[in-house]
Amino acid sequence: MRILFKVGITAVALWVATVLIDGISVDGDSGGRRALTLVAVAAIFGLVNTFIKPIIKTLGCAFYVLTLGLIGLVVNALLLWLTSELAGELDLPFHVTGFWPAFWGAIVVGVVGWLLHLVVPEKDDRKDDRKKD
């Protein structure tokens, strides 16, 4: 259930990125088709972040230290761009046209995802809050 919740939040964050950032788009003939595409892309993005991001962070540890973590913005942009390429390979109509749309899109996805987690906490988060009281 927790995974579905995270995929849903990521799908909403990706939708916001398509609305705000020129160069990120999701196509489809109906709203339902676009929503399903965003859910599928959110699942792909989650898998990319789960399996590839830790490897990159481990190999590029020195760059994270040298740039005080700012290289993370570039890594997130490249992972979003990779997600777009994988979606294209799977015939999903989600497109990121270049690095800069991916860069700004990754920031939007991160901020919107964080805000949605604040507004709609998971059940596990609410249990932890009650234990503190």
GILINWO-V571247 format. One record per residue. SS is DSSP state (alpha for helix, beta for strand, coil for the rest). Layout:
ss->SS
ss->SS
//
This chain:
ss->coil
ss->alpha
ss->alpha
ss->alpha
ss->alpha
ss->alpha
ss->alpha
ss->alpha
ss->alpha
ss->alpha
ss->alpha
ss->alpha
ss->alpha
ss->alpha
ss->alpha
ss->alpha
ss->alpha
ss->alpha
ss->alpha
ss->alpha
ss->coil
ss->coil
ss->coil
ss->beta
ss->beta
ss->beta
ss->coil
ss->coil
ss->coil
ss->coil
ss->alpha
ss->alpha
ss->alpha
ss->alpha
ss->alpha
ss->alpha
ss->alpha
ss->alpha
ss->alpha
ss->alpha
ss->alpha
ss->alpha
ss->alpha
ss->alpha
ss->alpha
ss->alpha
ss->alpha
ss->alpha
ss->alpha
ss->alpha
ss->alpha
ss->coil
ss->alpha
ss->alpha
ss->alpha
ss->alpha
ss->alpha
ss->alpha
ss->alpha
ss->coil
ss->alpha
ss->alpha
ss->alpha
ss->alpha
ss->alpha
ss->alpha
ss->coil
ss->coil
ss->coil
ss->coil
ss->alpha
ss->alpha
ss->alpha
ss->alpha
ss->alpha
ss->alpha
ss->alpha
ss->alpha
ss->alpha
ss->alpha
ss->alpha
ss->alpha
ss->alpha
ss->alpha
ss->alpha
ss->alpha
ss->alpha
ss->alpha
ss->alpha
ss->coil
ss->coil
ss->coil
ss->coil
ss->beta
ss->beta
ss->beta
ss->coil
ss->coil
ss->alpha
ss->alpha
ss->alpha
ss->alpha
ss->alpha
ss->alpha
ss->alpha
ss->alpha
ss->alpha
ss->alpha
ss->alpha
ss->alpha
ss->alpha
ss->alpha
ss->alpha
ss->alpha
ss->alpha
ss->alpha
ss->alpha
ss->alpha
ss->alpha
ss->coil
ss->coil
ss->coil
ss->alpha
ss->alpha
ss->alpha
ss->alpha
ss->alpha
ss->alpha
ss->alpha
ss->alpha
ss->alpha
ss->alpha
ss->coil
//
